Amino acid sequence: MQAMQRAFERGIGTETDGDGKAAYEPERTDDYRACYLDRVDRCVGSDPLCVTVADDLLAAAVDLAREQDLPRDRPVLDAENERARAFHGRHGFTRWGEVVARDL
């Protein structure tokens, strides 16, 4: 799992197409990338169960969904690529047609 997390963290923005790349432009400088990768290496190196901001955000979204009176107890997300589906899979989401979902 640590290797998958490191691969995810190191690949942010590398597979984004079209206009979506503009959102990553500030992060695409060599200095920013070196600083970011150093932080990831320190985090993962010091704690094999290191939690990223993305993990925290998804966990908070699932917690919020649990508090809602939803017609289904199942958040559904549009995971557009295998890397996104793998990330969501770490949080209990499974493929459901063209999307990923999980029971609350």
Secondary structure, DSSP 8 states (H G I E B T S, - for coil): -HHHHHHHHHTTTTT--GGGGGGGGGGGSHHHHHHHHHHHHHHHHH-TT---HHHHHHHHHHHHHHHS--SSS--EE---SHHHHHHHHTTT-EEETTEEE---
